[in-house]
Amino acid sequence: MAIVVKKFGGTSVGSIEKIKNIAGHILADSKEGDDIVMVVSAMGKTTDELFGLAHEITKNPNQREMDMLVTAGERITMALLSLCLQELQIQSISFTGSQSGIITDNSHGNAKILTVNAFRISEELGKRKIVIVAGFQGVSLEKEITTLGRGGSDTTAVALSCFLNAKKCEIFTDVDGVYTADPRIVSTAKKLSRLSFEEMLYLTLYGSKVLHSRAAEFANKYQIPTEIKSSIEYTEGTMIDNKIEHSMVKAISHKENIFHFCVKLLNNEIPVFMTDVFDMDFSENVLNVWLEGQYETKFIGELDKYGFKYTKSDDAIAVINLLGYRICKDIQFFSNLHKTLKEVCQKTFYIKNQGIGVQITVEQSETGNVLKHLHDNYVT
């Protein structure tokens, strides 16, 4: 019997009413015969609220204790959803990340999955139960509770799909699929019916928020068919697999509020920074780092800790990425793109070949105008 893994994000389980709605849909899905594993996030803003409580106590909370604290959010959701299913006479059982066999390293706050030993899940599926798993969390080899960082529930779902040899992983979210650009900015953006694994990974690395990049990496590496779909409408979404037709520019992603740091290294050695960075390069004892503004304070703290001298850009930039294989080898495309940007941009812009797509850097103030123009003129 085939296994389907279904992941529901925080907005999808943001209230008891929404959790009951999900349970109702699972009741219908369970009659189709597939075994179902559900991965859930914390309800709504629960994780943010738990972080807030900790910061009312200390500005620099211990990471181990933070993992113990914030993993409570997913445990609440999984238990409530299991109770809803049982109320509908559906056999179900809920597991934490550690009970599910999600084994990680000991990097609190941003742990990496080392292996998955989901034997208990397989046993309960064999008893015809629906299994509900708390996403975002695992357990280290030292028996410490850990969290997987941003997008951790997505990563949990795809990793479990790999171990369980699931026929499909469904990521339910508040949007109904992957669009050719951000529909909140580009009104003409269209939903894509299919993307390849590599194309989805490219979009997630450069701004698309519908799936976390670590989950996209898992899906790509282990070839796990993954669908991004709406938790509200339950219609067909965007299928991520290798059955794909190629076009020129397929979609556009973007990331805003990026700042550039130029760091003078000591002894020509690059330290291991814990701050999430967007991009980096190295040349002649200088490390160039680009990161989102929300991580600026943390990164500066690390630089001061190591005693590095650095400069930081005054103005934020935006990075726009055009997805498409053939555009990277088409000189005519580059020439036309350059002419287009010269007409649209009032300030400096940069174009970079990314292999699977083209990256454009612009001043943040010009992001919306450039996005709309590129989408209208280049997305097929």
C-alpha positions as CSV (number, residue, x, y, z in Angstrom):
1,M,0.0,0.0,0.0
2,A,1.4,3.4,-1.0
3,I,2.3,6.1,1.6
4,V,1.6,9.8,1.2
5,V,3.2,12.4,3.5
6,K,1.2,15.6,4.1
7,K,2.7,18.6,5.7
8,F,0.6,21.5,7.2
9,G,2.2,24.8,8.0
10,G,1.5,27.2,10.8
11,T,-1.2,29.2,9.1
12,S,-2.9,26.0,8.0
13,V,-3.3,24.9,11.6
14,G,-3.7,28.3,13.1
15,S,-7.0,27.6,14.9
16,I,-9.1,24.8,16.2
17,E,-11.5,25.4,13.4
18,K,-8.7,25.0,10.8
19,I,-7.5,21.8,12.5
20,K,-11.0,20.4,12.4
21,N,-11.2,21.3,8.8
22,I,-8.0,19.4,8.1
23,A,-9.3,16.4,10.0
24,G,-12.4,16.4,7.8
25,H,-10.3,16.3,4.6
26,I,-8.1,13.6,6.0
27,L,-11.2,11.5,6.7
28,A,-12.1,11.7,3.0
29,D,-8.4,11.1,1.9
30,S,-8.2,8.0,4.2
31,K,-11.0,6.3,2.3
32,E,-8.8,6.3,-0.9
33,G,-6.7,3.6,0.6
34,D,-3.2,5.2,0.9
35,D,-1.4,5.2,4.3
36,I,-1.1,8.8,5.6
37,V,1.6,10.4,7.6
38,M,1.0,14.0,8.6
39,V,3.7,16.5,9.6
40,V,2.5,19.6,11.4
41,S,3.9,23.0,12.4
42,A,3.1,25.0,15.5
43,M,-0.3,26.9,15.4
44,G,-0.1,30.3,13.9
45,K,2.3,32.6,15.7
46,T,3.0,30.1,18.6
47,T,6.7,29.8,17.9
48,D,7.1,33.6,17.7
49,E,5.2,33.9,21.0
50,L,7.5,31.4,22.7
51,F,10.5,33.2,21.5
52,G,9.0,36.4,22.8
53,L,8.5,34.9,26.3
54,A,12.1,33.8,26.4
55,H,13.3,37.3,25.4
56,E,11.3,38.8,28.2
57,I,13.6,36.9,30.5
58,T,16.9,37.3,28.7
59,K,18.3,39.0,25.6
60,N,20.7,36.0,25.0
61,P,18.8,32.8,25.8
62,N,20.6,29.5,26.0
63,Q,20.1,27.6,22.7
64,R,19.5,24.2,24.3
65,E,16.7,25.6,26.5
66,M,15.2,27.5,23.5
67,D,14.9,24.2,21.6
68,M,13.2,22.6,24.6
69,L,10.8,25.6,24.7
70,V,9.9,26.1,21.1
71,T,9.4,22.4,20.2
72,A,6.3,22.6,22.5
73,G,4.4,24.4,19.7
74,E,4.4,21.4,17.3
75,R,3.6,19.0,20.1
76,I,0.4,21.0,20.9
77,T,-0.7,20.8,17.2
78,M,0.0,17.1,16.7
79,A,-2.0,16.2,19.8
80,L,-4.9,18.4,19.0
81,L,-5.1,17.0,15.4
82,S,-4.9,13.5,16.6
83,L,-7.8,14.2,19.0
84,C,-9.8,15.6,16.1
85,L,-9.2,12.5,14.0
86,Q,-10.1,10.2,16.8
87,E,-13.3,12.2,17.4
88,L,-14.1,11.3,13.7
89,Q,-13.5,7.6,14.5
90,I,-10.2,7.6,12.7
91,Q,-7.3,5.6,14.4
92,S,-4.4,8.0,14.8
93,I,-1.3,8.5,16.9
94,S,1.0,11.5,17.4
95,F,4.8,11.4,17.6
96,T,7.4,14.0,18.5
97,G,10.5,14.4,16.2
98,S,12.5,12.2,18.5
99,Q,9.8,9.5,18.7
100,S,9.7,9.6,14.9
101,G,13.4,8.8,14.7
102,I,14.6,12.1,13.3
103,I,18.3,11.9,14.3
104,T,20.3,15.2,14.0
105,D,23.6,16.7,14.9
106,N,23.9,18.8,18.1
107,S,23.6,22.2,16.5
108,H,20.8,23.7,18.6
109,G,18.6,26.1,16.7
110,N,19.7,24.9,13.3
111,A,20.4,21.2,13.4
112,K,21.1,19.1,10.4
113,I,19.4,15.7,9.9
114,L,22.0,12.8,10.0
115,T,19.6,9.9,9.5
116,V,15.9,8.9,9.9
117,N,14.9,5.8,11.8
118,A,11.2,6.0,11.5
119,F,10.5,2.4,12.6
120,R,7.7,3.3,15.0
121,I,5.9,5.2,12.2
122,S,6.1,2.1,9.9
123,E,4.8,-0.1,12.8
124,E,1.7,2.2,13.4
125,L,1.0,2.5,9.6
126,G,0.9,-1.3,9.6
127,K,-1.9,-1.1,12.2
128,R,-3.8,1.1,9.8
129,K,-3.3,4.2,11.9
130,I,-2.7,7.8,10.6
131,V,0.5,9.0,12.1
132,I,1.0,12.7,13.0
133,V,4.5,13.9,13.4
134,A,5.7,17.2,15.0
135,G,7.8,18.9,12.4
136,F,10.8,21.2,12.9
137,Q,12.4,19.0,15.5
138,G,14.6,15.9,16.2
139,V,17.0,14.4,18.7
140,S,20.8,14.4,18.6
141,L,23.0,11.4,19.1
142,E,23.6,12.8,22.6
143,K,19.8,12.5,23.3
144,E,19.3,16.3,23.2
145,I,16.1,17.8,21.7
146,T,17.0,19.9,18.7
147,T,15.3,22.1,16.1
148,L,15.9,22.2,12.4
149,G,15.8,25.9,11.9
150,R,13.8,27.9,9.4
151,G,11.4,25.8,7.3
152,G,12.2,22.8,9.5
153,S,8.7,21.2,9.1
154,D,9.1,21.2,5.3
155,T,12.5,19.4,5.8
156,T,10.9,16.9,8.2
157,A,8.2,16.0,5.7
158,V,10.5,15.4,2.8
159,A,13.1,13.5,4.9
160,L,10.3,11.2,6.2
161,S,9.1,10.7,2.6
162,C,12.5,9.5,1.7
163,F,12.8,7.0,4.6
164,L,9.2,5.7,4.1
165,N,9.6,5.5,0.3
166,A,6.4,7.6,0.0
167,K,4.9,7.9,-3.4
168,K,4.4,11.7,-2.8
169,C,5.0,14.5,-0.4
170,E,2.3,17.2,-0.2
171,I,3.1,20.6,1.3
172,F,-0.1,22.3,2.3
173,T,0.3,26.1,2.7
174,D,-1.7,29.3,2.5
175,V,-1.0,29.6,-1.3
176,D,-2.2,27.2,-4.0
177,G,1.1,26.6,-5.7
178,V,4.3,28.1,-7.1
179,Y,3.8,31.2,-9.2
180,T,5.8,32.7,-12.1
181,A,6.5,35.7,-9.7
182,D,5.3,36.9,-6.4
183,P,1.5,37.5,-7.1
184,R,1.4,40.2,-4.3
185,I,3.7,42.3,-6.4
186,V,3.1,41.1,-10.0
187,S,-0.6,40.9,-10.6
188,T,-0.2,39.0,-13.9
189,A,1.7,36.1,-12.2
190,K,0.5,32.7,-13.1
191,K,0.5,29.4,-11.2
192,L,2.9,26.8,-12.5
193,S,1.5,23.3,-12.9
194,R,5.0,21.6,-12.8
195,L,8.6,22.3,-12.0
196,S,11.7,20.1,-12.0
197,F,13.5,19.4,-8.7
198,E,16.4,21.6,-9.8
199,E,14.2,24.4,-10.8
200,M,12.4,24.4,-7.4
201,L,15.7,24.3,-5.6
202,Y,16.9,27.3,-7.5
203,L,13.8,29.3,-6.7
204,T,13.9,28.4,-3.0
205,L,17.6,29.4,-2.7
206,Y,16.9,32.8,-4.2
207,G,13.7,34.1,-2.6
208,S,10.7,31.8,-3.1
209,K,9.1,31.1,0.2
210,V,6.6,28.4,-0.6
211,L,9.1,25.6,0.2
212,H,12.3,25.8,2.3
213,S,15.6,25.3,0.4
214,R,16.7,22.4,2.7
215,A,13.4,20.5,1.9
216,A,14.0,21.2,-1.8
217,E,17.5,19.8,-1.5
218,F,16.1,16.6,0.0
219,A,13.5,16.3,-2.7
220,N,16.1,16.8,-5.4
221,K,18.7,14.4,-3.9
222,Y,16.3,11.6,-3.3
223,Q,13.9,12.4,-6.2
224,I,10.8,12.7,-3.9
225,P,7.8,13.9,-5.9
226,T,6.5,16.9,-4.0
227,E,3.4,19.0,-4.5
228,I,2.8,22.5,-3.2
229,K,-0.9,23.0,-2.7
230,S,-3.5,25.0,-0.8
231,S,-4.7,24.0,2.7
232,I,-7.9,26.0,2.1
233,E,-9.1,25.0,-1.4
234,Y,-7.6,21.5,-1.7
235,T,-7.2,21.9,-5.4
236,E,-4.2,20.7,-7.6
237,G,-1.1,22.7,-6.9
238,T,2.4,22.8,-8.4
239,M,4.0,19.3,-8.9
240,I,7.7,19.1,-8.3
241,D,9.2,16.1,-10.2
242,N,11.3,15.4,-13.3
243,K,8.4,15.2,-15.8
244,I,8.8,18.7,-17.1
245,E,8.7,20.7,-20.4
246,H,11.3,23.4,-20.6
247,S,10.7,27.0,-21.6
248,M,12.9,30.1,-21.7
249,V,12.1,32.1,-18.5
250,K,9.8,29.9,-16.4
251,A,9.5,31.9,-13.2
252,I,11.0,34.8,-11.2
253,S,12.0,34.8,-7.5
254,H,13.4,37.6,-5.4
255,K,14.8,38.5,-2.0
256,E,14.8,42.0,-0.5
257,N,16.6,43.8,2.3
258,I,20.0,42.4,1.5
259,F,23.1,44.1,2.9
260,H,26.8,43.7,1.9
261,F,29.6,43.2,4.4
262,C,33.3,43.4,3.3
263,V,35.2,41.6,6.0
264,K,39.0,41.7,6.4
265,L,40.2,38.3,7.5
266,L,42.9,37.4,10.0
267,N,45.6,35.1,8.8
268,N,43.7,34.4,5.6
269,E,41.3,32.0,7.5
270,I,37.5,32.0,7.2
271,P,35.8,31.3,10.5
272,V,32.6,29.3,10.9
273,F,29.8,31.9,11.2
274,M,26.5,30.8,12.7
275,T,24.5,33.6,11.1
276,D,22.5,32.6,8.0
277,V,24.0,34.3,5.0
278,F,22.5,34.8,1.6
279,D,25.7,34.7,-0.5
280,M,29.5,35.1,-0.1
281,D,32.7,35.1,-2.0
282,F,36.4,35.3,-1.1
283,S,39.3,37.2,-2.7
284,E,42.7,38.2,-1.4
285,N,42.1,37.9,2.4
286,V,38.7,39.6,2.0
287,L,35.4,37.8,2.6
288,N,32.3,39.4,1.0
289,V,29.1,38.5,2.7
290,W,25.5,39.3,1.7
291,L,22.8,38.7,4.3
292,E,19.2,39.7,5.1
293,G,18.8,42.8,7.3
294,Q,17.1,40.7,10.0
295,Y,20.4,38.9,10.7
296,E,22.6,42.1,10.7
297,T,22.8,42.5,14.5
298,K,23.7,38.8,15.0
299,F,26.4,38.9,12.3
300,I,28.0,42.1,13.6
301,G,28.1,40.5,17.0
302,E,30.0,37.5,15.6
303,L,32.4,39.9,13.7
304,D,33.1,41.8,16.9
305,K,33.6,38.5,18.8
306,Y,36.3,37.4,16.3
307,G,37.8,40.9,16.2
308,F,37.3,41.4,12.4
309,K,37.4,44.8,10.7
310,Y,34.6,45.3,8.2
311,T,32.6,47.7,6.2
312,K,28.9,47.5,5.5
313,S,26.8,48.9,2.7
314,D,24.5,51.8,3.6
315,D,21.6,50.9,1.3
316,A,19.7,47.7,1.0
317,I,19.6,45.8,-2.3
318,A,17.3,43.3,-3.8
319,V,18.3,40.1,-5.7
320,I,16.0,39.0,-8.6
321,N,16.4,35.6,-10.2
322,L,15.1,34.5,-13.6
323,L,14.7,30.7,-13.8
324,G,15.5,29.0,-17.1
325,Y,18.2,26.7,-18.4
326,R,18.8,28.0,-21.9
327,I,18.9,31.7,-21.0
328,C,22.3,31.1,-19.4
329,K,23.9,30.2,-22.8
330,D,22.0,32.7,-25.0
331,I,24.1,35.8,-25.7
332,Q,21.2,37.4,-27.4
333,F,19.0,37.0,-24.3
334,F,21.8,38.6,-22.1
335,S,22.0,41.5,-24.6
336,N,18.2,42.1,-24.6
337,L,18.1,41.8,-20.8
338,H,20.8,44.4,-20.4
339,K,19.0,46.8,-22.7
340,T,15.8,46.3,-20.8
341,L,17.3,46.9,-17.4
342,K,19.1,50.1,-18.7
343,E,15.6,51.4,-19.7
344,V,13.9,50.4,-16.4
345,C,16.6,51.0,-13.7
346,Q,17.4,54.5,-12.7
347,K,20.3,53.2,-10.5
348,T,23.1,50.6,-10.8
349,F,22.3,47.0,-11.6
350,Y,24.3,43.8,-12.0
351,I,23.6,40.7,-14.0
352,K,25.2,37.3,-13.1
353,N,24.9,33.9,-14.8
354,Q,23.8,31.2,-12.3
355,G,23.9,28.2,-14.6
356,I,20.2,27.3,-14.1
357,G,19.1,30.9,-14.2
358,V,20.2,34.6,-14.3
359,Q,20.6,36.7,-11.2
360,I,20.0,40.5,-11.2
361,T,21.0,42.8,-8.4
362,V,19.1,46.2,-8.1
363,E,18.6,48.9,-5.6
364,Q,15.7,47.8,-3.3
365,S,13.6,50.9,-4.2
366,E,13.4,49.6,-7.8
367,T,12.4,46.1,-7.0
368,G,8.7,46.2,-7.7
369,N,9.0,48.1,-11.0
370,V,11.8,45.8,-12.2
371,L,9.9,42.6,-11.2
372,K,6.7,43.6,-13.0
373,H,8.6,44.7,-16.2
374,L,10.7,41.4,-16.3
375,H,7.6,39.3,-15.7
376,D,5.5,41.0,-18.4
377,N,8.3,40.8,-21.0
378,Y,10.2,37.6,-20.3
379,V,8.0,34.9,-18.6
380,T,6.5,32.7,-21.2
